Amino acid sequence: MTATAAPPPVAAAATSGRGITRLGPILAWAVVFADLGTSVYYVPGILYGQVGAMAPAFVLIATVAFVLVAFEHLEIAHRFPGGGGGVSAAVAAFGPRVGVISGALMVSAYLLTIALSVVSALHYIAALRPWTREVTILSGLAIVGLGFVNWVGVRDVARFALVAALAALVVDAALLAAVVTQLRAEEWAELFGNIRHVGSVSWAGLATGFAGAWLAFSGLESLGQLAPAVREPRLRVIRAATVLVVISVVLTAPIFTALAVEAASAGGIAAQGALLAPVALKYGGNQLLVAVAITGAALLLLAANVAFIGCYNVFQAIGEHGYLPAAVARRHPGAGVPRGAVIVITAGALVLILIAQADLRALGQLFAFGLLGSYAITSISIDALRWREKRRGPVFWAGVLASLALVVPWVTSWVTKPIAAIYGAVTSGILLAVALVTHRGWIRAGRVGYFRASSAEEAAADLPGAIEVVTLAEAIALKASYPSTTLVALRSPNPALCREAARRARGVGDAAIYLIYVDEVPGLVFPPNTGPSEAASRCLRSAAAELRQEGMDAVPIWRLAHDAGESIAEAAEDLGVGCILVGTTQRSAVWHFLRGNVLKKLMTELPEPIHVVICE
């Protein structure tokens, strides 16, 4: 077999699919909590400014509804393993047009979440060094930096999120203890009295407070977006992650809102977005302030990045049905990132920050329409699917109650929060207009990508650039014709490595040598209609030609993966090789920091019988 020969047709063998960011319950929880749990850093201050001391009562009421909605999102993550979240649910229930409406609403909410998270992070950092005018400028620069990170593509967001989430929870517990031990009996009485008096609030006040309290639960959509990255057994992992999310949010959002608001009221602290910072300073001193500011800022910036990824995953779901312009969907061949979507998201978040002048309370005024609208459509869609399936027991009626808990504040917010309604309607309207003209063919449509590497590889198999290579499934089917125990992992042309592999293969009696090149794709989505990169084709052709000169046949394998180390390890196991030859890396320390160490990951994932030989 040569590098220029097309592989014969074979039956695709199923592979285990490693190297594509399989998340267990802890890592899945960390990603969702990074998006959802960070609300405690800005919601208490924003709500305190909007509804005063009644803020804890409204968050407590919304928490009850949140639990119902959260378990609906568990069902979404299980029903739609290919991802798409609420968009997929709306499409299944009512068709693509409703799905696109839900997606447009969610994008408007994601843009606001990105802006809120970044601005909040800068305000917490500013608490360590007082500044005012610089926050707007630095928030804008942070958004640009976030856009650059997503432009390049960074892996292991889940692991960063886990570390940041655990650190933040420890510091939050210290803050909680400091406040609880210093509040006086009359202040506790005032807190519980405010909660009991919620029934005396006017209908307009209730609607405003309840709608605003849902800001504490922005980010639940991430659970459905993570569905393709969850490992098996999927349902068990999703259930465990959902329970962890519900418990952690129930124990943080209402409790921290109540204590932060009461601590601020008792301590004479004025309403402000980053309310936990002055509370930490007053009740725990400078050391606790530093800890809260650093852990909070880190988790908030990660939340912004998770929301960023979630936003272009919504674009992906919309693109599945022909409503996304190709300019937004197109992925960079090297980085594998939908850079058009990155530009749109970065620009949208920048505009929000500049309009609000990095004022958290101003950004909070924009919240309600997009998130509640998308959540409401998602909940109604699940109700409709359950009704069709004749599942009309307690679970169905709990879903109806969840839908009402979303529809009522969404509709009333059109009147009680007109600025939020205008923002949501304008942002969603622009997106829907673009989707409409795209679907009608006035703008060329595109697709962001696939959630599974095998789907992307299969779609790319017939492209001209893929003629000279085989997929892993095809290589497995060719094992009888080209038996080998030697695999060469390539990153660039390396004649010396190929000659060493040929000597090794001849010594053990191999009939051929497997060559593998992995095009790494960061994030959760694999690019559509993209065959081997130019570097992959050039590298595999060069290696096959070198082996041909050594009298050996080559089986050039091309793969897509989020993690090259895991992908190579999977290929080695499935092919049954005994030795992997790799060259020394030329990647910089910056690359290893951003994208991980391939060799280290490979050594971790390989079973003991398989040896790795590093050649200069």
N, C-alpha and C positions, 0 to 999 in steps of 0.2 A: 504494500500500500504506500502511495506517495502523497506528498502534500497537495498535489494538483488533482488527484483522483477524487471524484465524488463518491461518497459512501453509499453502499447499496441500501435499498429500502429494508428497514428492520422494524420489528414491533417494539414500541417504546416500553422500557421496563420502569416500574415505579421505583423511585428513590426516596430516601428518607427526608430530603428537603432541608438538610442542615445548612448553616451559613446564611439563613434568611431571617435572622433576628427572632428566634423563638423565645417567647417570654413566659416565665412561670408566674405564679400568682403574686409573688413579692415584687418582681420587677414591673408587672402590669399595674399593680397597685401604685408603685412609685411614680409611674408616668402619669396616671390619672390624678393622683394626689398632687403632683407638681402643678397640674393645671387647675384642679378643683380646690385643693386645700389652701392655696395661697390667698384665697379671698379674705382670710382672717387678718391679713396685713392692711387691707384698705376698706373692707366693708364696714367695720365698726365706725371708723371716722366719717365715711361718706353718709351712712345712715344716721349717725348722730347729728350731722349737720342738717339732714332732711326732716327727720321726725323726732329729734331730741331723745329724751330718756325712754321713749317707747320702742326704740330700735330693737332691744333684746326680745321683746314680745313678738314683733313681726318676724324676726329670724326664727324664733321657736316655732311659730305657726308654719312657716315655710319649710322647716325641717321635717315636719310630719309629712307634708306633700312630697318632699324630696325623696324620702324613703320609698314611696310608691313609685315615683318616676324612675328611681335608680334601678329597681328590679325590672321595669319595662326595658331599660337599656341593656340589662343582662340578657333578656330574651332577644333583643336586636342583635347583640354580639354573637349569640348562639345561632340565630336564624340565618344570618348573613355572614358566613365565614370569609367571604371575599372582601368584606369591608363595606364602606359606604355609609354605615351608621344610619342616621335618620333619613338620609336621602334614599337609601335602598329600601327602607321600610315604606316610605311614601310612594315610591315607584311600584312596589309590589301591591300596595293597597289601592292606589288611585291612578297610577300611570306616571310616565316620565315628566309631564308638565308640573304636576303637584310636587314631584321630587325635586325639580329644578327650583320651584318656589321655596321649598324648605331649605335647599342648599344656599340660595341667595340670602335668605334670612340668617342662616348660620354663619355665612361669610361676614355679614355685617357685625355679628356678635363676636366673631373671632378677631376681627380688626380692632374692636373696642377692647377685647381682652388683652391683646398684644400691647396696645397703647397704655392701658391701665397698669399692666404688670411692669412695663419698663419704667414708666413715670413713678410708680410706687417704689421700685428699687432705687431710683435716683433720690427720691425723697428720704428714704431710710439711710442712704449713704450721706445725704446732706445733713442728717441729724448729728453726724459725727463732726461735721465741719459746716457751720451755718452758711448757707448761701441762698440766694433767691433767683436772681436773673439767670444764673448759670444752669439751672435745672432744665429749662426749655432747650437750651443749646445742647447740653449733655444728653438729654433724652433723645433728641434728634440724632445725635451721633451714635447713641446706643442702638437705635433702630437701624441705622445704616450698617453698624457692626453686626447686628443680628442678621440683616439681609445678606451680608458678606459670608457669614458662617453658613447659612443655608445655601448660598450660591456655590460655595466650595463643597459642602456636604460633610456632616460630622456623624460618626457612628457612636454607639454606646451612650445615647442620651438617657436610656433607662438606668444604667448604672450610676451616671452622674446624678440623676434624679433621686435614686435611692439614698445615696450618701447625703445629699442636700436635705431630703425630706426627714431622714432620721435625725440629722443634726438640728434641724429646725424644731422638731418635736421635743427634743431634749431641752432646748432653750425655752420653748414655749411653756414647758412644764415648770421650769424654774420661775418664769414670769408669773405663771398662774399661782404658784405657791407664795411668791412675794406679795401679790395683791390680796390673796385670800387671808393671809395671816395679819394683814394690816387694816382691812376694812372693819369698821366698828359695827356694833349690833344695829344701830339706827340706820346705817347705810345699807345693811342687808335687808332690813325691813322696807326701806324705800325701793330697793331693787325688786323685791317680790310684789310690792304694792303696785308698781308700774306695770308689771306683767298682768296682774289681776284686773287692772283698770282698762285693759284693751277694749273691753266691750262697750265702754263709754265713748270711744272715738267715733267721729262721724263716718258715714259711708265713704265719703271722698278720702278722708284720712286713712281709713282701713285699706282702700284700694291702692292708694299711693304707697303706703308702707309695705303692703304685701307684695306689690310689684317690685318695689325697690329691694326687698329682702331676697328676692331670687338672684340678685347679684352674688350672693354668698355661694351659689351653687352653679355658677358658670364654669363649664369644663367637663360636665358629665358626658357630653358627646364623644369625648376622647375614648371612652370605653368601647363604643362601637367601632371607632376608627382603628383600634388596636386588634380587632378580631383576627385579621390575617396573620398577625405576628405571635399569636398565642399558641403555645405548644400543646401536644396531646397529653392526656385526654382533654379536649377543648372545654367541654361543658363543666368539668370539675374545676379546671383552672379559672374559667370565667366566673363561676359561682364563688370560688374562694376570693378572687380579686374584688368582686362586687361587695362581698361581705366586709372585707377589709376596708374598702372605700367608704361604705356606709358607716361602719363603726368609727373610723378615724374622723370623718366629717361631722358626724353627730356629736362626737366628743370635743370637737374644736370650734366649729362655726357658732353654734348658739352660746356655748359657754364663754368663749373668748369675746364675743360681741357683748354679752351681758357684763362681764367683769371689766372689759376695757371702757365701756360707756359709764358704768357706775364709778370706776376708779377715776375717770376723767371728771365726772360730775363732782365727786367728793373732793378731788384734789384741785379743783378750779382750773382744769385744763380745757382750753378752748377746742371746739370741733375742728378737726383737721384730718386730711386724708391718711397720713402715716401716723395714726393715733397711738399705736403700740410703742412708738419710740419715746414720746414724752412720758407715757405711763411707766415704761421700763426705767427711765431716768429717775422719776419721782419715787417709785416704790422699790427699786433695786439698785439704784446708783449707776455710776458711769460704766462699771464693768458689765452689768446686765444690759445697758443700752448698747454697748459695742457688740455684745453677743447677738442681741435681737437684730440689730442693723445689718450685721454681716451675714448671718444665716438667712434672714428675711430677704435681703437683696439677692443673694445667690439663688434661693428657691424661686423668687419672682422672675429673675432673668431666665431660668430654666423653664418656668411656666410660659413665658413669652415664646420661647423656642418651641415648646410642645404645641402651643396654639398656632404658631407659624406652620408647623408640619401638618397639624389638623386642618388648617385652612386650605393648603393645596391638596390634601386628601379629599376634601369636599369638592374641589375643582376636578379631581380625578373622577369622582362619582358622577358629576355632571357631564364630564366629557364622554363617559360610557354611552350616553344617549345622543351624542352629536350636538350638544349645546355649548361646547367650549371652543373658542377660537384656537387655531393651530399655533398662533404666535404665543399664546399663554401656555399651551400644553407642551410645546417643544422642549425636549430635554437636551442638555449639553452632552455630546458623545463621550467626553472624558469623565466629567463629574457625575453624569447620570441624573442631574437635578433639573426639574422644570424651571429654567431660569426666567422664562416669561412670567410664570406665576410668582416667582420670588420678587420680581420687579413690581408687579401689581400689588402684592401684599405689603412690601416695604413702602411703596408710595402711599398706599391707603392709610397705613399706620402713621406715617409722617404727617400727612394732612390733618389727621385727628389731633395729634400732639400740638401742631402749630395753631390750629383753630382754638383749642382749649388752653393754649399757652401753658401746657404741662400742669394744669390745675386739676387735681384728682377729683375735687367735688364737681367741677364742670364736666369732666369725663363721666362721672357717676350719673349726672343728669341725662346723659345720652342713652343710658342703659334701660332696657325693658323690651322694646319692640322686637328686635331681632331674635334674641335668645328665647323669649317666651313664645314668640310666634313659631319658631322652629320646633321647640319642645312640644308645643301644642299639636302641631301637625304630626309629629312623630308619635305622640301618645294616641291620637285619634286613629292613626294608621294601624297601630298594633291592635286597638280595639276592633277595627274593621276586619283585620286578618283573623282575630280570634272568633268573631261572629261568623265569618264564612266557614270556619273550621268547626262550628257548633261547640265551641268551648265557652259556655255561658254560665259557668259556676262562679264561685267567690273571686277567682283570679280576674275574670272578666269585669266584674263589678268594681273591683279595686282599681282596675285600669280606667274605667269610666270616671271614678272619683278623681283619679290622677289627672285625667283630661280636663275635668271641670276646674281643678285647682290650677291649671295652666291657662285655660281659655278665659276664665273670668278676669284674672289680673291682666292678661294680655289685652283684652278688649277694653277694659276700663282704663288702661294706661294710655289709650289713644286720646282720652280726655284729660286724665289727671297728670300725664307726663307728655305734654304736646311736643316738647323739644326732642324727646327720645323718639316719639312717633315720626317726627319729620326726618330725623337722622336715619332711622331704620327704613322708612319708606323711600327716601332718596337713594340711599346706598343700595338697597335691594332692587329698587326700580332700575338703576343704571345696569346692574348685573343682569336683570331679567331682559332688559332691552338688548344688551349684547348677546345674550343667549338666544333671543328670538331671531335676530338678524343672522346669527350663525346657523341656527337650525334651518332657516329658509334658504341657506346657500349663498347669501350675500357676502359672508365672510367664510373663508375656508375653515372647516372644523378640524379639531385635533383631539388626541387622547393623551392624558398624562401618563398612563401606564398600567401595568398589571401588579397585583399584590403578590403573585407567586412567580418565582424564578422559572419554574417549569413552563408556565403559560407563556412568559415572555420569550423563552428559548424556542418553544414550539412555534410561536408566531413568526420568529425570525428565521426558522429553518429553511424557508424557501427563498429568502433574500439572496441576491447575487453574492454578497460578501460571506454568506454562510456555506457556500458550495464546497469549500476546501476543508471544512472541519466537521466534526460530529458532536452531538450532545452526549452527555454522560449516559443517558438511556441507550443511545445507539451504540456507544462503545461497549456497554455491558452485553448487548446482543451480539457484538462482534468478537467476544472473548474466545469462542471456539475456533474462529478463523485466525485470530491474531493473539494467541496466548502470551502473556507477559507477566513478570513479577516486578517490573521496573517502571516507575513513574517519574517523569521529569517535570518539575514545576517551574514555569518560566515567567519572568517579568520583562525581560529584554533579550535580544539575541546573545547567545553565549556559546560559541563553538567549543570551548574547552569543556564546558559542562556536558555537552552532547557527546563528545569523544569519550569522556569518562563514563557516561551512561552506556555507550556502546560496548566498552570493554567489560563493564559489569554484566550486561545482558548476555554477551557471548559466553562469559564464564559460567553463568547459571543455566545456559541453554535456552534463553528466551527467543521466540520467533519474531518479536516486535518490541517496540518501546512505546509506552503511552506518554504523550506530551499533553500538558494542561496549562491553559492560560485562563485566568479569572478576571473578567471585567467587573470591578467593584462598583456597586451602586449604593450610596448612602440612603438613609431614610427607610421608609416602609414600602415604597413603590418601585417597581421595575419598569424600565422604559419600553414603550410599544414600538414595534416595527424597527427595531434596532438590532442589527446583527453584530458580529465581532467588530470591535473597534479597529482602526487602522493599525494601531500598535499590536493588537492581538494577531491580526492576519500576518503582519510582517514578521513578528516573532515566531509564530508557528511555521510559516513557510521556510524561514531561515533554518530553524531547528530540524525540520523534516529533510531539507536538502543536505544538511551536514550529516545526518544519520544515513541518508542514502549513500553518501560517499563512503561511509563506514560499513556499508553492506547490510544495513538494518532497515526493516520497515518501520514506519511511524504511524501511530494512530493519534492525530491531533484533535484534542478535546477542547471545546470552548464552553465556558460557563459564565453565568451571571450570578452574583451573590452580594449580599451586604457585607459579608465577612469572608475574605479570601482564604484565611486559615482554616475556618470551619468547612468551607466548600471543598478545599483540597483534601482535607481529612476524610470527608464523606466519600469523595471519589476514590481515594485509596482503599477504603474499606469495601466499597461496593465492587471495585474491580479486583479485589483480592491480591493486591500487590504486597511485596515484602519489603520494598525499599523505595524511598522517595529521595531524589536528588534535587537540591536547590542551590542556587548561586548566592553569593554574598549580596546583601542588600545595598542599594545606592540611595535609599530614602533618607531624608533628613530627620532630625529630631522633631522638628515642627510637624512633619508628615505623621510620624509615629504618634505624636500627641493628639492630632486631629482625627486620624483614621485607624490608629491601633497598630500593633506589631504583629505582622502576619506570621512570622516564624514562631514567635512565642505562642500564639494562638494555636498554630498547627501542632506544636509539641504537646500542648495541653490536651488537645482533642484526640490525638492518635492513640490507639491501643498499643500495648507493649510489643506485640510481635512485629509491628511495622517500624523499620528503622529510618532515620533521616540522616542523609549525608550532605554536609555543606561543603561546596566546592568553591575555591577561589576563582 
